[in-house]
């Protein structure tokens, strides 16, 4: 089936832009040769109206009308220059896509830096086929632009390029550029299912204990403060060092140890089975149990914590696909300096 002309033209243009610019290495600055600018619909209407007014002024020989036409032409040239300057020299520091669950809204985080002494207004960014997101960037400032991306099914969403654009200040022109930074968004299976968690296969005994609220609890780590937490659980030393408000978290020693086995879960549908395992992983992590995961080709030893949770969910997300090298190390791939 032959592509429609518009899609064919966009594909050819995208290939030409990639050949012209090549792959980007972050941090990257937006130079003149990679910025494109064209009139918007409002700009085309402005130009058509200006042309009609010019013809009328020439026809009647009205010098005041001709002065107004040239004044408007100068205004349009200044608007074009300011629109182009709004992106010129902007620096891209990092691009990161945190892992999400299937069915939720994914986000690509683009860190932008403004090295100029003038602020940048109405900066917009988008992925192909996704809505625009915008922000204002102060002079010598840095901010993060959140670009929405659909995460419909589990696996890896590969993003080949993103677009930065602006029509500031008057909306008569739009300048844009393409950034070719491959980013991979990991999509976990949607955690759902009605099966109860399997019975604990044992309890971990440890001699290395840290005194908690009860004097015999095991240290788990720090988590952000939530309403209702006791002030005695707050890590005030870290807070004094200008860290966020964190709470010390403990669990009883000898916590439940579970192994979630793909082979022993009798659910015919593959996606439903992976979703049930994902729900067990999320629940076990929430209550502080020690848990492991066994899927064909990979066995993850029992443990707990955010990194362990990611390893288990990543193994479920990538089941049946070729896992990239980063999948067991971080909850998303970032392109950065």
Wavefront OBJ file of the C-alpha trace (Angstrom):
o trace
v 0.000 0.000 0.000
v 1.449 3.345 -1.046
v 1.725 6.071 1.561
v -0.389 9.219 1.125
v 1.508 12.127 -0.385
v 1.592 14.131 2.860
v 3.048 11.229 4.871
v 5.512 10.461 2.074
v 6.642 14.100 1.978
v 7.075 14.196 5.775
v 9.149 11.006 5.694
v 11.403 12.394 2.942
v 11.795 15.683 4.806
v 12.644 13.869 8.042
v 15.289 11.812 6.244
v 16.790 14.963 4.693
v 16.918 16.753 8.067
v 18.623 13.739 9.685
v 21.237 13.584 6.921
v 21.833 17.324 7.198
v 22.114 17.485 10.979
v 23.286 13.992 11.913
v 22.945 12.506 15.396
v 23.108 14.923 18.316
v 25.465 14.516 21.251
v 24.374 16.186 24.465
v 24.931 18.812 25.679
v 24.140 20.491 22.360
v 23.619 24.133 21.432
v 21.114 25.194 18.776
v 23.189 26.875 16.060
v 21.837 28.973 13.180
v 22.207 26.305 10.506
v 19.849 23.916 12.267
v 17.016 26.391 12.879
v 14.149 26.642 10.376
v 11.574 29.422 10.192
v 8.377 29.978 8.194
v 5.320 32.262 8.500
v 2.358 30.956 10.461
v -1.219 31.224 9.181
v -1.483 34.539 10.986
v 1.763 35.604 9.323
v 0.469 34.665 5.868
v -2.730 36.619 6.517
v -0.643 39.586 7.684
v 1.452 39.393 4.494
v -1.613 39.198 2.254
v -3.198 42.194 3.985
v 0.073 44.145 3.730
v 0.274 43.435 0.006
v -3.287 44.646 -0.567
v -2.608 47.814 1.415
v 0.588 48.380 -0.596
v -1.261 48.080 -3.905
v -3.928 50.481 -2.686
v -1.309 52.975 -1.517
v 0.547 52.821 -4.845
v -2.691 53.149 -6.780
v -3.729 56.340 -4.989
v -0.197 57.672 -4.498
v -0.799 58.211 -0.814
v 2.579 58.785 0.827
v 1.173 58.410 4.355
v -0.265 55.013 3.439
v 3.089 53.968 1.916
v 4.875 55.061 5.089
v 2.529 52.833 7.098
v 3.266 49.887 4.758
v 7.025 50.206 5.196
v 6.574 50.605 8.944
v 4.585 47.364 9.034
v 7.243 45.659 6.898
v 9.895 46.671 9.410
v 7.697 45.374 12.218
v 7.428 41.985 10.454
v 11.216 41.776 9.973
v 11.823 42.529 13.666
v 9.223 39.904 14.653
v 10.982 37.343 12.443
v 14.374 38.157 13.979
v 13.029 37.951 17.541
v 11.275 34.648 16.840
v 14.516 33.163 15.450
v 16.511 34.505 18.419
v 14.160 32.809 20.866
v 15.697 29.411 20.006
v 19.156 30.488 18.855
v 21.884 29.397 21.285
v 19.555 27.389 23.508
v 21.371 24.431 25.104
v 19.993 20.918 25.563
v 21.568 19.345 28.632
v 19.799 15.996 29.009
v 16.850 13.945 27.761
v 15.372 11.351 30.107
v 12.321 9.076 29.979
v 11.298 7.576 33.367
v 9.701 4.130 33.241
v 5.896 3.986 33.528
v 3.126 1.398 33.675
v 1.183 0.475 30.563
v -1.975 2.513 30.085
v -0.598 5.589 31.858
v 0.867 8.752 30.386
v 4.596 8.576 29.812
v 6.851 11.607 29.922
v 10.092 12.552 28.209
v 11.957 15.096 30.341
v 14.098 17.551 28.370
v 16.489 19.724 30.391
v 17.059 23.115 28.716
v 19.550 25.816 29.619
v 19.512 29.471 28.598
v 23.068 30.906 28.451
v 21.851 34.333 27.276
v 21.126 37.417 29.346
v 17.585 37.635 27.918
v 14.719 35.354 28.884
v 13.209 32.873 26.409
v 9.421 32.859 26.286
v 6.855 30.331 25.038
v 9.343 27.586 24.231
v 7.451 24.542 23.003
v 8.400 20.929 22.484
v 6.689 17.805 21.228
v 7.240 14.276 20.026
v 5.860 13.231 16.659
v 2.101 12.806 16.870
v 1.922 14.087 20.473
v 0.592 17.401 21.893
v 2.843 20.382 22.548
v 4.223 21.310 25.966
v 5.587 24.785 26.714
v 7.619 26.715 29.287
v 9.380 30.041 29.852
v 13.117 30.001 30.502
v 14.651 32.848 32.547
v 17.981 34.456 31.703
v 20.930 32.215 32.641
v 18.390 29.699 33.896
v 17.708 26.009 33.512
v 14.338 24.246 33.381
v 12.816 20.915 32.459
v 10.302 20.528 29.658
v 7.911 17.573 30.093
v 6.813 16.083 26.772
v 3.856 13.659 26.940
v 4.113 10.299 25.186
v 1.568 7.497 24.966
v 2.481 4.271 26.792
v -0.212 1.928 25.537
v 1.424 -1.475 25.927
v 4.368 -2.974 27.767
v 7.820 -3.070 26.258
v 10.099 -0.336 24.985
v 8.902 2.821 23.240
v 11.769 4.058 21.085
v 11.834 7.789 20.410
v 14.142 8.803 17.579
v 13.729 12.574 17.634
v 11.890 15.468 19.247
v 10.920 18.923 18.050
v 11.579 22.267 19.742
v 9.625 25.227 18.416
v 8.440 28.746 19.203
v 6.197 31.403 17.640
v 7.059 34.118 20.182
v 6.704 37.113 20.208
v 3.746 37.905 17.898
v 2.778 34.574 16.368
v 3.570 35.732 12.819
v 6.471 33.287 12.353
v 7.312 29.869 13.731
v 10.877 28.684 14.186
v 11.712 25.071 14.960
v 14.455 22.490 15.079
v 14.693 18.699 15.334
v 16.827 17.022 17.975
v 17.990 13.504 17.078
v 18.652 11.885 20.445
v 17.499 8.255 20.667
v 15.601 7.707 23.927
v 13.956 4.511 25.133
v 10.924 4.604 27.417
v 10.443 1.387 29.376
v 6.779 0.484 29.882
v 5.984 -1.960 32.694
v 2.956 -4.277 32.464
v -0.182 -2.767 33.971
v -0.409 -4.154 37.540
v -3.780 -5.873 37.819
v -5.260 -9.264 38.607
v -7.406 -11.003 41.215
v -5.068 -13.793 42.334
v -3.824 -13.533 45.919
v -0.099 -13.382 46.509
v 1.542 -16.788 47.018
v 2.373 -17.870 50.536
v 5.761 -16.805 51.869
v 8.428 -19.388 51.190
v 10.435 -18.461 54.286
v 11.708 -15.609 56.449
v 15.076 -13.945 56.196
v 17.047 -13.976 59.416
v 19.786 -11.431 59.774
v 22.216 -10.486 62.480
v 22.838 -7.020 61.066
v 19.989 -5.048 62.589
v 19.460 -1.372 62.942
v 17.461 -0.062 65.807
v 14.125 1.361 64.651
v 11.079 2.546 66.431
v 10.595 -0.753 68.222
v 14.303 -1.334 68.955
v 14.437 -4.580 66.900
v 13.428 -3.508 63.422
v 15.518 -3.701 60.272
v 16.617 -0.604 58.372
v 14.987 -0.318 54.934
v 15.885 3.191 53.777
v 14.562 6.720 53.422
v 11.385 7.839 51.710
v 9.727 11.243 51.178
v 7.691 12.643 54.072
v 3.935 12.031 53.917
v 1.116 13.540 55.958
v 0.636 11.567 59.153
v 4.277 10.508 59.579
v 5.689 10.835 63.076
v 8.237 13.654 63.532
v 10.459 11.165 65.380
v 10.885 9.231 62.117
v 12.187 12.276 60.197
v 15.886 12.283 59.299
v 16.593 15.704 60.790
v 20.348 15.479 60.138
v 19.749 15.152 56.407
v 17.190 17.973 56.570
v 19.776 20.213 58.261
v 22.060 19.596 55.274
v 19.317 21.127 53.050
v 18.082 17.731 51.856
v 14.326 17.198 51.304
v 12.201 16.144 54.246
v 12.834 12.373 54.467
v 11.478 9.709 56.804
v 13.403 6.719 58.137
v 11.688 3.490 57.188
v 12.020 0.199 59.061
v 10.463 -3.241 58.722
v 10.299 -6.168 61.119
v 13.352 -8.422 60.989
v 12.714 -11.672 59.200
v 10.243 -10.150 56.736
v 8.251 -12.446 54.445
v 10.270 -13.885 51.562
v 8.317 -14.661 48.380
v 9.310 -15.931 44.950
v 6.902 -15.026 42.159
v 7.240 -17.779 39.557
v 5.988 -17.207 36.025
v 5.755 -20.961 35.353
v 3.597 -21.697 38.384
v 1.003 -19.017 37.634
v -1.786 -20.781 35.742
v -3.182 -17.951 33.611
v -3.457 -18.785 29.879
v -3.225 -15.234 28.569
v 0.395 -14.017 28.561
v -0.334 -10.329 29.184
v -2.763 -11.135 32.014
v -0.101 -13.351 33.619
v 2.541 -10.611 33.410
v 0.077 -8.061 34.810
v -0.669 -10.335 37.768
v 3.054 -10.746 38.494
v 3.515 -6.980 38.241
v 0.755 -6.464 40.789
v 2.418 -8.899 43.201
v 5.745 -7.082 42.824
v 4.135 -3.693 43.520
v 2.225 -5.014 46.545
v 5.251 -6.797 48.031
v 7.379 -3.683 47.678
v 4.668 -1.534 49.269
v 4.502 -3.681 52.436
v 8.276 -4.174 52.675
v 8.416 -7.927 51.986
v 11.425 -9.615 50.464
v 10.485 -10.949 47.049
v 12.081 -12.435 43.977
v 10.978 -13.197 40.446
v 11.442 -16.179 38.141
v 10.622 -15.829 34.451
v 11.908 -17.997 31.598
v 15.510 -16.982 31.021
v 15.931 -14.902 34.189
v 15.782 -15.466 37.937
v 16.022 -12.436 40.248
v 17.028 -13.302 43.813
v 14.784 -12.053 46.653
v 15.452 -8.525 47.784
v 13.591 -5.232 48.074
v 13.998 -1.543 47.335
v 13.387 0.743 44.329
v 16.205 -0.735 42.228
v 15.081 -4.294 42.914
v 11.490 -3.337 42.105
v 12.673 -1.889 38.792
v 14.659 -5.016 37.930
v 11.634 -7.224 38.489
v 9.216 -4.986 36.579
v 11.753 -4.518 33.761
v 12.093 -8.292 33.408
v 8.311 -8.523 33.041
v 8.185 -5.581 30.607
v 10.881 -7.075 28.382
v 9.686 -10.676 28.488
v 9.599 -11.980 24.935
v 11.713 -9.086 23.632
v 15.439 -8.542 23.402
v 16.412 -6.702 26.622
v 18.674 -3.680 26.188
v 21.786 -3.490 28.368
v 20.386 -0.688 30.537
v 17.182 -2.469 31.596
v 18.532 -3.923 34.837
v 20.405 -0.834 35.943
v 18.104 2.166 35.812
v 14.381 2.912 35.558
v 14.801 4.655 32.219
v 17.424 5.623 29.707
v 18.747 9.135 29.715
v 20.741 10.916 27.074
v 22.893 13.497 28.780
v 26.326 14.941 29.096
l 1 2 3 4 5 6 7 8 9 10 11 12 13 14 15 16 17 18 19 20 21 22 23 24 25 26 27 28 29 30 31 32 33 34 35 36 37 38 39 40 41 42 43 44 45 46 47 48 49 50 51 52 53 54 55 56 57 58 59 60 61 62 63 64 65 66 67 68 69 70 71 72 73 74 75 76 77 78 79 80 81 82 83 84 85 86 87 88 89 90 91 92 93 94 95 96 97 98 99 100 101 102 103 104 105 106 107 108 109 110 111 112 113 114 115 116 117 118 119 120 121 122 123 124 125 126 127 128 129 130 131 132 133 134 135 136 137 138 139 140 141 142 143 144 145 146 147 148 149 150 151 152 153 154 155 156 157 158 159 160 161 162 163 164 165 166 167 168 169 170 171 172 173 174 175 176 177 178 179 180 181 182 183 184 185 186 187 188 189 190 191 192 193 194 195 196 197 198 199 200 201 202 203 204 205 206 207 208 209 210 211 212 213 214 215 216 217 218 219 220 221 222 223 224 225 226 227 228 229 230 231 232 233 234 235 236 237 238 239 240 241 242 243 244 245 246 247 248 249 250 251 252 253 254 255 256 257 258 259 260 261 262 263 264 265 266 267 268 269 270 271 272 273 274 275 276 277 278 279 280 281 282 283 284 285 286 287 288 289 290 291 292 293 294 295 296 297 298 299 300 301 302 303 304 305 306 307 308 309 310 311 312 313 314 315 316 317 318 319 320 321 322 323 324 325 326 327 328 329 330 331 332 333 334 335 336 337
